[in-house]
């Protein structure tokens, strides 16, 4: 039976996003799923013509083999760490899943909600940086915004408090 699930994971290659990715692979992703990594880069004055073309719609879908190639990823301004690549390669081999990266430029809150609808995603897993109440009130919480405005189920993976 062919599976159409598209499991999204917001990644910025930080410890909290790696934890969310690992949690998604261990608890949500099933054989045959599409694991779609969403990375949102800050807006800026990019001189590279391709990035200017993708600013509104996001990058093309980037397969795992290209995600593992530092030369290709440099073109997008993304540098995945070895631990993340190891998690992805292991999951792709063990669970026979398709791993794809999609990069957006702009406000993470808006772009993640946009990705949910445009890809479309079956669910989204996002990490939580663990901001305190004051910082969260000033800076705003990406995860809180996406939980309240996203059109699919959103799971927030928190970093354990010490």
C-alpha positions in Angstrom: 0.0 0.0 0.0 1.4 3.4 -1.0 1.7 5.9 1.8 1.0 9.6 1.2 2.0 11.0 4.6 4.2 14.0 4.5 5.8 14.6 7.9 7.3 18.0 8.2 10.1 18.9 10.7 11.2 22.5 11.2 15.0 22.5 11.3 17.6 25.1 11.9 20.3 22.6 12.9 20.3 23.8 16.5 20.2 21.3 19.4 16.4 21.8 19.9 15.7 21.2 16.2 17.9 18.1 16.2 15.9 16.8 19.2 12.7 17.4 17.3 14.0 15.6 14.3 15.2 12.6 16.3 11.8 12.5 18.1 9.9 12.6 14.8 12.0 9.8 13.4 11.6 7.7 16.5 7.9 8.4 17.1 6.0 9.6 14.0 7.8 8.6 10.8 6.7 5.2 9.3 7.9 3.1 6.5 7.2 4.8 3.1 6.6 8.3 4.6 8.0 11.5 3.1 10.1 13.3 5.7 10.2 17.0 4.7 12.6 19.2 6.5 11.7 22.9 6.5 14.4 25.5 7.0 13.7 29.2 7.2 16.6 31.5 6.5 16.5 35.2 7.5 15.6 37.7 4.8 18.5 39.6 3.4 20.0 41.2 0.3 21.0 38.1 -1.6 22.9 38.8 -4.7 22.7 35.3 -6.0 20.0 35.3 -8.7 18.6 31.9 -7.8 17.9 32.9 -4.2 16.1 36.0 -5.5 13.9 33.8 -7.7 13.1 31.5 -4.8 12.4 34.3 -2.2 8.6 34.1 -2.7 8.1 30.4 -3.2 11.0 28.8 -1.4 13.8 26.6 -2.8 13.1 23.6 -5.0 12.7 20.4 -3.1 16.3 19.2 -2.2 16.8 15.4 -1.9 18.9 13.8 0.8 21.9 13.1 -1.5 22.1 16.8 -2.4 21.5 17.8 1.3 24.6 15.7 2.1 26.7 17.6 -0.5 28.4 20.7 1.1 29.0 22.3 -2.3 25.4 22.2 -3.3 24.2 23.3 0.2 26.6 26.3 0.1 24.6 27.6 -2.8 21.6 27.8 -0.5 23.5 29.2 2.5 22.8 26.2 4.6 25.4 24.0 6.4 23.8 20.9 7.9 25.8 19.3 10.7 27.1 15.7 10.6 24.8 14.6 13.5 21.7 15.7 11.5 22.9 14.1 8.4 23.6 10.9 10.3 20.0 10.9 11.7 18.6 11.4 8.2 20.7 8.8 6.5 20.0 6.2 9.1 16.2 6.9 9.0 16.2 6.8 5.2 17.9 3.4 5.2 16.0 1.7 8.0 12.5 3.0 7.3 12.7 3.4 3.5 11.5 7.0 3.7 12.1 9.8 1.3 13.9 12.7 2.8 13.6 16.2 1.3 14.6 19.7 2.4 12.7 22.8 1.5 14.3 26.2 2.3 12.3 29.4 2.7 13.5 33.0 3.3 11.6 35.3 5.7 9.7 35.2 9.0 9.8 31.6 10.3 6.2 31.9 11.8 4.7 32.9 8.5 6.8 30.6 6.3 6.2 27.5 8.3 2.4 28.1 8.2 2.7 28.7 4.4 4.6 25.5 3.9 2.0 23.5 5.8 -0.6 24.5 3.1 1.6 24.6 0.0 3.5 21.3 0.3 0.9 20.1 1.9 2.0 18.5 5.2 0.1 15.8 7.1 1.7 17.0 10.4 4.6 19.2 11.6 7.0 18.7 14.4 8.9 21.7 15.7 11.4 22.2 18.5 11.0 24.7 21.3 14.0 26.8 22.4 12.7 27.0 25.9 12.5 30.8 26.2 11.4 32.2 29.5 8.1 34.0 29.8 9.6 37.5 29.4 11.7 36.6 26.3 8.8 34.8 24.8 6.6 37.8 25.3 9.2 40.2 23.7 10.5 38.0 20.9 7.4 35.9 20.3 7.4 32.1 20.0 7.6 30.5 16.6 6.2 27.3 17.9 3.3 29.0 19.7 2.4 30.9 16.5 2.5 27.8 14.3 0.4 25.7 16.8 -2.3 28.4 16.8 -2.2 29.3 13.1 -1.1 26.1 11.3 -3.7 24.1 9.4 -2.3 20.6 10.3 -1.5 18.9 13.6 1.6 20.5 15.1 3.7 18.8 17.8 6.2 20.8 19.9 9.2 18.9 21.2 10.6 20.6 24.3 14.1 20.5 25.5 14.2 18.9 28.9 14.7 21.4 31.7 17.7 20.8 33.9 
